[in-house]
Amino acid sequence: MQIYVCVKHVPDSAANIHLLDETRIDENVAFLLNPYDEHAVSEAAAVKSGWPGSEIIAVTLGKPDAEATLRSAMAMGADRGILVSTDALCDSMVTARALAAAIQSDGKPDLIFTGKESIDAEGMQTQFRLGAALDMPVVTNVSGLSIDGNSAQVVCELAGGQTRTFEAKLPCVVGAGRGLNTPGYPTLPDIMKSRKKPVKNICLDSLGLVPATGTAKRIKLSPMTLSRSPEPITGDSAQMAAQIIKVIKKEGGLA
């Protein structure tokens, strides 16, 4: 089985992000493998363990330093990597086309994993656009996966703690959610081995992508500000409880 995992190089959520101007951040901060993609790589490794002879290929689109994220994915179980290199800021349409072209030029996928979203853009579109580009079914926010022959039983988490189970014919695109597994973080030997695994570098311009009919552009970045207006809670216990309930209802936390 040939398994591809599409990953993203993102700023560490714990980093202090500073704006250089209205459209750029100071990238002199720690970058890492998108946390949802850790679940995708871990699940790919689990599938591989049940299908001897399978290969896991990590694929990303980004600047040259995104190779570090590919190395992280390889330390977690991917066998090799593909870096589609560009300095441009790409929207989900370009990203999906680039990933699809890179995968098609490399082999014939039986299964493609992604994270359900990235923690920087939070667009939650790439996996659907990738599936459309490759004419594959897509399931996302996946919390359970089993493969039987040429089909996959997939459990997806919905709002309110509900789930829905789908059967998808292989090949398909699976967007991993946090409930899918507990990522297996690499040991030092895994990290050392990942440094010797091959990474194929492809220039985005060399893929000859057909331009999308639409595009999304970053217009402005601004820091999120929290506005708080404390209200005193006074009176006896019953009065204070009533005031607290009123505030909770006002904020939409209680019907």
C-alpha positions, 0 to 999 in steps of 0.5 A: 500500500502506498500511503501519502501524508500531507503535512504543513510547516506552521509556527509553534502555537506557544511562540510570541508572534510579531507582525512585520507589516499588515501581511507578514509575521516575523518568521524568526520563531519556532516552526513545527509539524502541524499538530493535527498532522501528527495524528495523520502521520501516526495513523499512517504508521499504524496502517502500515504496520498492518499492511506489510510492504507499505510505504509512507511518503510525507509531502509538504508545500513551503519554503526550504526550511519546511524540510524540517517538518518533513524530517519530523514526519519521517522520524514519526514513521514516514519512509521518505519525503517530498518538498514542493518548494516555494517562497510564495504565500499559497492559498488552499487552491494552489496548495491542493493543486501542488500536493496533488501534482506532486503525488501524481508525479510520484506514484499511485496513492492507495490512501492519503492522510491530512490533518483536519486543519492547520493551526495557522490558517484554520481554513479546513479546505485543503483536504477537500480540494485535494480530493476533488483534484484527485477525484477521491472521496474525502472524510474529515475530523476522523476519530476512527479508521479500519481498512478492509480490502479496498474500502475503509470504515471511517468514524467522523466526529460531529458537533455536540459529541455525535459521530457518523460512520462512513464507508469510503472506497480506496483510494480516499483522503482522510482528515485526521482529528485529535480523537483518532489516536495518540501520536507516537513521538519519536525516540532519539534513534528515530530522529537520527534515522530520519536525517538519512531518509531521502527528501525529493525537492520539487520547485512549485513552478516546475509542476505547470499547474493550471491556474485556479479560477479563483484565489484567496489573498491575505489582506491584513493581519492584526493581533487579536485583542480581548475586551473585558468588562468585569461586573461586580457580584454582590449580595447574599449567596442566592443573589450572587448565584442569580447574577452568575446565571444571568451572565452565563446566559448573556454570554451564550453558555447556558440555555 
